[in-house]
Amino acid sequence: MSMAPVPVRPARNARAFPSPEAVFGHLLRISRALAGHLDLQSAIQAVSEELDDVLPHDHLDVCLLRTGENVHVAYEAGLHTDWSLAEHPIPVSGSPIRSILLGEARELLTGDATTDPRFRFEGAFNHPIFDQNLRSRIHVALVVRGEVIGAFSCSKHDAGFYRDEDVTIAGHAAEMLAPYFYALRASQDAKRLAIEEAEGRAREEGLREGALRLTEELERERQRIGMDLHDQTLADLTRVVRRLEGLRDGEDRTSEALAPVIGSLHRCIGELREIIDDARPNILELFGFAEGVEDFLVRALADTGIVWNLSDRSEGAVDALGPSLRVALFRIVQEAVNNAVHHASPARIDVDLERSSEGGIQIAVRDDGVGFAPIPQRRRIGGIRNMQTRARLISASFFLDRLADGRGTLMSLSLGAPTSGEGEGR
């Protein structure tokens, strides 16, 4: 009679475990060490260096699920294996820890992964376990607002090294790291999607000059996302760390004292979602260009007191364009509105979409703000150049000037009728 395989448990060992105070102190140092790291590889390296005293390891990695895809990418410290060096992302179905990535388990502990049946199944991408002799292993889910975004893992060559107390420490580390890596994943996703858009546009038009200009634009976009993460997310996380330090040094560690800290983390996650929403306007694909612009106006002008109006006489002409053109037009409208809100102090913004008699598209964004200052702000100039570059790359005419009465600004954009290769957008 066959019997179901039994997962391998770690052996007992006499290793001394750090005190809760020591663990707490190291977690705070990890938060400080993360500050300033805007790429995933340097972030996991910083975590590894700070965590080794309380959670010894020969190999540390974070694997993150790709947004909207059934694949994941790994970032490693210590040993570097094919999990991070693979040319393409690894399908979740082949991951040795697929049960965590699929939300079926929140943690895994094994004394010897080389013999544990949970890591051995048909099609498993598990050869780094055997190549690097990663025997003792801990895996903990990275969870943000109930969503599994990846897994935090550590390994030792020695069999039976880790115990349940180590899993608890790894769980605390994962809880602290999850929001930060969520933000970094959003930044990386935005950069990757922007690169894909740039490459697609370059292939369509065969413009080497356009590809170079898009590269410059992507660098500015990366810097913008980095600034958003620095100005919002890192500032919030710094405040959370200070509150935790206050709790550590004080006597009050009740649930009432923790409530403001939890609230701050929720606000931080909300800001991260806004950064992600700005990274790619998915509503364009779901409902169309006019609806996407309307949704953006609702979100961008909420609580500002600015009155807005959207007039759509385009007869769906924008939706007949290819996705790269639609996204470029949306970004120009987005930049024009944001410029007006941040620099012109308007009471009203009007957006007009119109189909020309020749079958082309005309877009206008008007505001009744202060117009151009004598010495425009540096960031506003950067936004204008972004719009000019995007318009030039899609062969659209771009115009920006004060209104006739001297109060307010008009941005107008004209795109000729699409050729056969630019249609069939949906």
GUKOL-181784 format. One record per atom (N, C-alpha, C): y, x, z. Coordinates in steps of 0.2 Angstrom, whole numbers, plus 5000, padded with zeros to 4 digits. Layout:
// residues N
YXZ;...
This chain:
// residues 426
499450045000;500050005000;500650045000;501150034995;501750074995;502250055000;502650105002;503150085007;503850105005;504350065007;505050075005;505250145007;505650185004;505850245006;506350235012;506350285017;506750275023;507350325022;507950305022;508450355022;508450415027;508650475025;508550535029;509150535034;508950535041;509550535046;509650605048;510150625050;510350695052;509950705059;509750775060;509450795066;509950795071;509750795078;510250805083;510350875084;511050895085;511150965086;511650975092;511751035094;512151045101;512851065099;513051045093;513751065092;514251025096;514751065099;515251025103;515750995098;515950935100;516450895096;517150895099;517650895095;518350895098;518450835102;518950845106;519250785110;519650735106;519650675108;520050625104;520750655103;521050685108;521750715107;521750765102;521250805101;521250855096;521250825089;520750775089;520750745082;521350715080;521650675085;522350645084;522850695081;522850755085;523350805083;523250835076;522650845074;522450865067;522650815062;522550745063;522750695059;523450695057;523850705063;524550705062;524750765058;524450825059;524550885055;524450875047;523850835046;523650825039;524250785036;524550735040;525050695037;525650735035;525850785039;526350825038;526250875032;525550895032;525350945026;525450905020;525250845019;525350805013;525950805010;526550805014;527150795012;527350845006;527650825001;527850864996;527250874990;526650854992;526150864987;526150804982;526350814976;526350754971;525850764966;525350804967;524750804963;524050804967;523550774965;522950754969;522650824971;522550874966;522150934968;522450964974;523150974974;523451014979;523450974986;523450904985;523450864991;522750874994;522150874991;521550874994;521450944997;521750994994;521651064996;522051065003;522651035004;522951035010;522550995015;522250945014;521850905018;521250955021;520950985016;520351025018;520551075023;521151115022;521351165027;521451145034;521751085034;521951055041;521351025044;520850995040;520350955043;519751005045;519651065043;519051105044;518951115052;519451115056;519351125063;518951075067;519051005064;518750955068;518250925064;518150935057;517650915053;517450965048;517051015051;516851075047;516551055040;516651095035;516351075029;516351135024;515851135020;515851185014;516151155008;516151085008;516351055001;516750995004;517350975001;517650915002;517950884996;517850824995;518150794989;518350724990;518850704986;519050634985;518850604978;518550554977;518450524971;518850464971;519250444965;519650394964;519450354958;519350284959;519250244954;519850234949;519650234943;520250224938;520350154938;521050144938;521250074938;521050034932;520649974933;520449934928;519849964924;519550014926;519050044922;518450054927;517850054925;517250064929;517050144929;517550184930;517450254930;517850284936;517650344938;518050374943;518150454942;518650484945;518750554944;518750584951;518550644952;518450684958;518950734958;519150754964;519550814966;519250844972;519150914971;518750944976;519051004979;518851024985;519151084989;518551114991;518551184992;517951224993;517651244987;517051214986;516651224980;516951174975;516851194969;517051154963;516451144959;516351084957;515651064954;515851024948;515351004944;515450954938;515750894940;515750874946;516050804948;516750814946;517150864947;517850874945;517950914939;517450954937;517550994931;517250954924;516950894925;516750864919;517250844914;517150844908;517650834903;517950764903;517450714905;517650644905;517550614912;517850564914;517750524920;517050504920;516750504926;516050484927;515950414929;515550374925;515450304926;515150294933;515450244936;515250224943;514450214944;514150184938;513450174938;513050234939;513350294938;512950354938;513150394944;513650364948;513850404954;513350404960;513150464963;512650454969;512950414975;513550394975;513850354980;514050294977;513750264972;513950204969;513950144974;513550144979;513550094984;514250084987;514550144988;515250134992;515750114986;515750144980;516250134975;516250054973;515650024974;515549954972;515649914978;515849934983;515949894989;515349874993;514749894991;514149874995;514049905002;514449965003;514350005009;515050035010;515250045017;515850075019;515750145020;515150165022;515050235024;514250255023;514150315021;513550345021;513450415025;512850425028;512750485032;512050505030;511950565028;511250595027;511250665030;510650675032;510450745035;510250795029;510050765024;509750805018;509850765012;510350775008;510450735002;509950754996;509650814997;509250834992;508550794992;508450764998;507750724998;507950655000;508550635001;508750565003;508650524996;508250474996;508150424990;508750394988;509250384993;509850344991;510250384986;510150454985;510550494981;510150514974;509550484974;509050494968;508850434965;509150424959;508950364955;509050374948;508750344944;508750354936;509450354934;509650404930;510350404928;510850434933;510650454939;511150474943;511450544941;512150554942;512450614941;512450654947;511950674949;511850704956;511650784956;511650814950;511450884950;511850934954;512550914955;512850964960;512650964967;512250914969;511950914976;511450964976;511050974971;510551024971;510751094969;511251094964;511451154962;511851194967;512251154971;512651184977;512351174984;511751144984;511351144990;511751104995;512051044993;512451004998;512050955001;511750975007;511250945010;511550885015;511850915020;512150865025;512850835022;512850765022;513450735018;513650675022;514350665022;514650605024;515150575019;515050515018;515450475013;515750415016;516450405015;516750355018;517250325013;517250255012;517650215008;518350225009;518750235004;519550235004;519750165002;520050125007;520150055006;520950045007;521250005003;521949985004;521949915003;522149875008;522249805008;521649775005;521049795008;520449765006;520149785000;520449824996;520249854989;519949924990;519349934988;519050004988;519350044982;519750094983;520050134978;519650194977;519150214981;518750274980;518350294986;518250354987;517850384993;518050444995;518050465001;518150525004;517550555007;517350615005;516650645006;516750715009;516250735013;516250805015;515450825016;515350895014;514650915014;514550985018;513950995020;513851065023;513151085020;513051145019;512451175017;511851165021;512051165028;511451155033;511251085033;510551075034;510251005035;510450985042;510450915043;510550895049;511150915053;511750925049;512350955053;512750895056;512850845052;513350795054;512950745058;513350705063;513150655067;513650595067;513450545070;513850485070;514650495072;514650545077;515350565079;515750595073;515450625069;515850655063;516050595058;515550545057;515750495053;516350455056;516450455062;517050425065;517650465063;517650525064;518150565062;518350565055;517850565050;517950555043;518250485042;518050435046;518350365045;519150365046;519350405052;520050405054;520450445048;520150495046;520450535040;520550485034;520050455032;520050405026;520550355027;520650325033;521150275034;521850305033;521950365035;522650395035;522750415027;522250435024;522350465017;522350415012;522050355013;522050305008;522650285005;523250265009;523850245006;524150305002;524150365004;524450415001;524050424994;523450434994;523050444988;523150384983;523250324986;523350264982;524050274978;524550304981;525150314978;525050364972;524750424974;524650474969;524250444963;523750404964;523350374959;523850334954;524250294957;524750254953;525150304949;525450354952;525850404948;525450434942;524750454944;524350484938;524150434933;524050374935;523850324930;524450304926;525050304928;525650294924;525750354919;525650414922;525750474917;525250464912;524550454914;524050454909;524150394903;524350334906;524550284901;525150304896;525650334899;526150354895;525950404890;525550444892;525250494887;524850464881;524450414883;524050374878;524550344874;525050304876;525550274872;525950324867;526050384870;526450434866;525950454860;525350474862;524850494857;524750444852;524650384854;524550324849;525150324844;525750324847;526350324842;526450384838;526250434840;526250494836;525750494830;525150464832;524650454827;524850404821;525150354823;525350304819;525950324814;526350364816;526950384812;526850454810;526450494813;526350564810;526950604811;527350594817;527950624817;527950684823;527950744821;527850794825;528450794830;529050784827;529650784831;529650734836;529350674834;529350614839;528850634845;528350674843;527850684848;528150734853;528550784851;528950824856;529450794860;529750744857;530250704861;529950664866;529350634864;528950594869;528750634875;528550694873;528350744879;528950754884;529550754881;530150764886;530250704890;530150644886;530150574890;529650574895;529050594894;528550584899;528650624905;528950684904;529150734909;529750694914;530150664910;530650624914;530350564918;529850534915;529550474918;529150504924;528850564923;528450594929;528950604935;529550634933;530050654938;530250584942;530350534938;530650474941;530150444946;529450444944;528950424948;528950464954;528950534953;528950574959;529550564964;530150544961;530750534965;530650464969;530350414966;530150354969;529650364975;529150404973;528650414979;529050454984;529450504983;529750544988;530250494992;530650464988;531250424992;530950364996;530450334993;530150274997;529550295001;528950314997;528350315001;528350375006;528550435004;528550485009;528950475015;529550445014;530050425019;529750375024;529350325021;529050275025;528450315029;528050355026;527550385029;527750435035;528350465034;528650505039;528850465045;529150415044;529250365050;528650345053;528150325050;527550305053;527250365057;527250425055;527050485058;527450495065;528050485064;528450495070;528350445076;528150385073;527950325078;527350345081;526850365077;526150385080;526250445085;526750495083;526850545088;527050525095;527550475094;527850445100;527250405104;526850375101;526250335104;525750395107;525650445104;525250495107;525550525113;526250535113;526550575119;526650525124;526650455123;526750405128;526150375131;526250325135;525650295138;525550225135;525950195131;525850135128;525550135122;524850125122;524450125115;524150055114;524450005117;524249935116;524249915109;523949855107;524049825101;524749805099;525149785104;525849765103;526249835101;526049885104;526449945102;526249975095;525649955093;525349975086;525649925081;525849865082;526049815077;526549845073;527149875075;527649895071;527349955066;526949995068;526650045064;526250015058;525849965060;525449925055;525949895050;526449865052;526949835048;527249885043;527449935046;527649995041;527250015036;526550015038;526050035033;526049985027;526049915029;526049865024;526649865020;527249885023;527849885018;527749945013;527449995016;527350055012;526850035006;526350005007;525849985002;526249934997;526649895000;527049844995;527449884990;527849934993;528249974988;527850014983;527250034985;526750064980;526550014975;526449954977;526249904972;526849894967;527449894969;528049894965;528049954960;527950014962;527950064958;527450064953;526850034955;526250024950;526449964945;526749914947;526949864943;527449884937;527949934939;528449964935;528050004930;527450034932;527150084927;526950054921;526649994921;526449964915;526549894915;526949864910;527049794910;526449754907;525949744911;525349704909;525449634907;526049604909;526149534907;526249534900;526549584897;526649584889;525949564886;525449594888;524749584885;524549514886;524649494892;524349424894;524749364892;525449364892;525849314890;526349324884;526549384883;526949394877;527649424880;528049444875;528649484876;529149444880;529349384878;529849344881;529649334888;529049314889;528849304896;528849364900;528649424897;528649484901;529349504903;529849494899;530549504900;530849454906;530649394905;530849344910;530549364917;529849384917;529549404924;529949464927;530149514922;530449574925;531149554928;531549504924;532149484927;532149454933;531649414934;531549374941;531449424946;530949474945;530849524950;531449574951;531749594946;532249654946;532949624950;533049554948;533649534951;533649484957;532949484960;532849444966;533349474971;533649424975;534049444981;534649494979;534849494973;535449534971;536049484970;535949424970;536549374968;536749374961;536449414957;536649414950;536349364946;536749324942;536549264938;536249294932;535749274929;535449294923;535249244918;535249254912;535049204907;534649244901;534049214899;533649244894;533649194888;533949214882;533949164876;533449194871;532949154870;532349184865;532349144859;532649174853;532649144847;532249184842;531749224845;531349274841;530749244837;530649184839;530049154836;529349194836;529349234842;528749264843;528649334839;529249354836;529249414831;528949474835;529249484841;529049544845;528249544846;527949484847;527249484849;526849504843;527149504837;526749514831;526749594830;527149634834;527149704833;526549734837;526349804835;525849834839;526049844846;525549864850;525749874857;526249924859;526249984855;526650034857;527350014855;527549974850;528149954849;528449904854;527949854856;528149804861;528349844868;527949894870;528049924876;528749964875;528849994870;529550034869;530149984869;530049924866;530649874867;530749854874;530149844877;530149814884;530549874888;530349934887;530649984891;531349994890;531649984884;532349984883;532649934886;532449864886;532749814890;532749824897;532149854900;532149864907;532649914909;532749974905;533250024907;533949994906;534049954901;534749924901;534949884907;534449834909;534549794915;534649834921;534149884922;534249924928;534849964928;535149994922;535750024922;536349984925;536349924922;536849874924;536849854931;536249844934;536149824941;536349884946;536149944944;536250004948;536950034948;537250024942;537950064941;538550014939;538449954937;538949914934;539249864939;538849844944;539049794949;539149724945;538749704941;538849644937;538749574941;539049524939;538949454942;538449414938;538349444931;537949404927;537649454921;537049444920;536749484914;536449434909;536549444903;536249404898;535749444893;535149414892;534749454887;534549404881;534749424875;534549384869;534049414865;533549374863;533049404858;533149354852;533149384846;533249354840;532949384834;532649334830;532349364824;532849354818;532949414814;533449414809;533249384803;533649364798;533449334792;533049374788;533049444789;532549484785;531849494788;531749464794;531149464798;531149514803;531649554804;531749604809;531849574816;532049614821;532149594828;532749624830;533149584834;533749604837;533749584844;533949634848;533949624856;534649644858;534949604863;535549614866;535549604873;535849654877;535849644884;536549654886;536949604889;537649604890;537649594898;538149634901;538349614908;539149614908;539349584914;540049584915;540349624920;539949684921;540149734926;540749774925;540749834928;541349874927;541349914921;540849914917;540849954911;540650024913;540850074908;540750144909;541350174914;541050214919;541550244923;541850304919;542450334920;542750394917;542250444917;541950464922;541350514923;540750474925;540350454920;539750414922;539250454926;538950424930;538450454935;537850484931;537650544933;537150584930;536550544928;536250504933;535650464932;535750414927;536350384926;536550334921;536450364914;536750424914;536750464907;536050474905;535650494910;534850504909;534550434906;534750374909;534450314907;534650294900;535350314898;535550304891;535150344886;535050404888;534750454884;533950424883;533750404888;533050374888;532950314882;533450274883;533550214878;533650244871;534050294870;534150314863;533550354861;533250384865;532650424862;532050374860;531950324865;531450274863;531650234856;532250214856;532450184850;532350224843;532550294844;532450334838;531750344836;531350344841;530650354840;530250294837;530550234837;530250174834;530750154828;531150204826;531550194820;532050134821;532250114827;532750064828;533450084829;533950044827;534650064828;534850044835;535250084838;535450074845;536150084846;536450034850;537150034851;537350014858;537750054861;537950044868;538750054868;539150004871;539850014871;540049954876;540749964878;541049914882;541149854878;541249794881;541349734878;542149734876;542349694871;543049694869;543549684874;543449644879;543949644884;543949694890;543549744889;543549804893;543149794899;542849734901;542449724906;541749704904;541249744906;540549734904;540349784899;539749784898;539349824893;538949784889;538849804882;538349774878;537949834875;537249814876;536749854873;536449814867;536449844861;536149804856;535649844852;535049814850;534549854847;534349814841;534249844835;533949814829;533349854826;532849814825;532249844822;532049804816;531949844811;531849814804;531149774804;531049734799;530449704798;529849754798;529349734802;528749784802;528349794796;528149854795;527649864789;526949834790;526549844786;525849814787;525549854792;525649914793;525349954799;525549944806;526149904806;526449894813;526349824815;526049784811;525849714814;525249704818;524949644818;524349634821;524349654828;524949644832;524949664839;524449644844;524249584842;523749554847;523049554844;
